[in-house]
Amino acid sequence: MNPEIAALVRRLEAERLRPTPPPPTPEAGTDPLPADAVAKLLEGIRRKPTGAPVNHGGIPNRAVEELVWDRDGGTCGWCGKPVKGPRRLHRRKARHADGSFDLALVSPANLVLVHAGTECVTEIDTHPIWGAETGFRINPWDDPAARLIQYAHLGWVELTDDGGLNVVLREVRDVA
């Protein structure tokens, strides 16, 4: 990876990890949400990524698959081409070998749409250093939402746990 780009990515990630200032207080005349409503919202958000029991093998449910498909626009994150045939949701953070389960494995921030059974998935799986440099592979202790990923067609993006995508740096990869 180009040293200047690597330094820029490190700087952007450091900026993202800085504490954010507290939200402004509500304006006069507006009612804040009651505490029980906030608790219900947070409970729903905690359950949203899977909607399934915690120990279900790390397989995302249909709703998460559709969310990732919509976010990625039916395009392979690795090569940037439309996915028309077999598809796969690639896990940036790998499943645990000991069988333990982490809810982050099925969060949309950890999943990327790629071509299945083609060079795309093979390149990611057989080139761990390249996968790590582009964010397609992350360490087991990393939070997927806190690590940037370089989509072939969008550049460096931030994936969110709610299925969102924010372009951070528009530098596309050459995938000849």
Phi, psi and omega in degrees: 000140177304129182301324179294318179294317179300317179295320179295318179297316178299318180296316180296320178293321178296320178296321180293329184274352176295144178298141179269149179294155180297151180294153180294153178288152181300146179289158178300137179093353177253143180261126174290160179294141175297153183302321181292328178291320178297317179299318179295318179298314180296321178297318178295321179293319180298327181272345188301319186304323184240318186069010182238168177303152184299318183262074181242022173088004177076022179261120181293147179280176185300322181297319179292319177302314180294322179298315180292320178301313180295316181299317182275358176064028180068020183245138178293126179293333183281311185254344178083005180264154179299143178265111182249326181264220180300139180234162180215142171267109181280132176271121177291319176261120186288157174295153180284137180292333182278001178087354178291164187232141177236128182300334179297340181297329182251014177281147179303333179292338181266349187250138179226136178284126177221162174292135178266145175066024180231188179301327185302302182293327179294317179297318180296315184287328184262354178235074185298327180291314178297318178299321179290320180296329182263358178085004177282343174234130176230161181291154181299333182271353181280150173270120182303326181288342181264357181247132178284157178225144181258100175287143182299323187260349183243335186095206182283124181230162175248125178262137182252158181293341180268008177094011180271169181216127178240122178284125182260316181216120184276077176233106184274151179274150173274115183245027183338000000 
